[in-house]
Amino acid sequence: MENNTPVIEIRDLSRRYGKLDAVNGLSLKVLPGKCYGFFGRNGAGKTTTIKCLLNLLRPTTGSVRMFGLDPGKNEVAIKSRLSYVPDQVAFYPWMTVRDTLEYLASFREHWNRDLEDDLLNRFKLDPDQKTSALSKGMRTQLALIGAICPEPELLVLDEPTSGLDPIVRREFIETVIGAYQSGDSDRRTVFVSTHLISEFEGLIDDFTIIEQGRELLAMNADDARERFKKIRARFAKELKLDLSGALQVKQNGRDVEVLANGNSAKLLEELKALQPEELKYESLSLEEIFMASNLLKKA
């Protein structure tokens, strides 16, 4: 694959269930070597989109491409180059952890045994334990090991840390996904759908936020942090402010918090002119941008 060929390309995708448009005219592009965040509330259409990518659902209209190929016509070629972890995982209950990994490895041309042993130790999974005895979090851990050991070109993760305790979540995100990408940073790509946005903050390169199946915001993560700012000001007395260009203004007595959408310099000048006692600003985190994105519909 040429390095400029998108790993994922979605054009005007719609998927309808009866009269319900679960996905409605969605387009996005994921380039090789990126960690791409796919954000939205429950029911926004994230899982439906992923199922269309994997040929588990057929689009009503529009098109999807993986590695430049049509999933409906090249399913085996595509799936040999990726790993997928759904939000709900299940295994054959009579198999042990070791049996399950051997079974998964049998479908792969490549399998990193050293990585498998390392992850089993890191997650403290007993290779001889039956999968039927595993907790939800342990099943998720096993699925993640099975996804990463083939060292695929693409990891498709749908709420990958669901059921994991906070310590294991943090280690998985920072160490496991970080190590996966650093192993071949130009080739290995992650497409992650999650509501735990803050935990992926340092990994996400680009993202799309969807609402009711439509794109609400799609940006490079660094550009988004530059565009969206939070300004805090404190005045000697309570003032009646008119900041019409702000995305949101919250006032509590003498304290004011302003959200800026690309116009922070202008808003800072307006606030400075009112001679505040304190004035400071900072970039929004990706989670804060996600929380504020519903304001874009009203702006």
Secondary structure by P-SEA (a helix, b strand, c coil): cccccccbbbcbbbbbccccccccccccccccccbbbbbbcccccaaaaaaaaaccccccccccccccccccccaaaaaaacccccccccccccccaaaaaaaaaaacccccaaaaaaaaaaaccccccccccccaaaaaaaaaaaaccccccbbbbccccccccaaaaaaaaacaaaaaaacccccbbbbbbcccccccccccccbbbbccccccccccaaaaaaabbbbbbbcccccccccccccbbbbcccbbbbbbcccaaaaaaaaaaacccccbbbbbcaaaaaaaccccccc
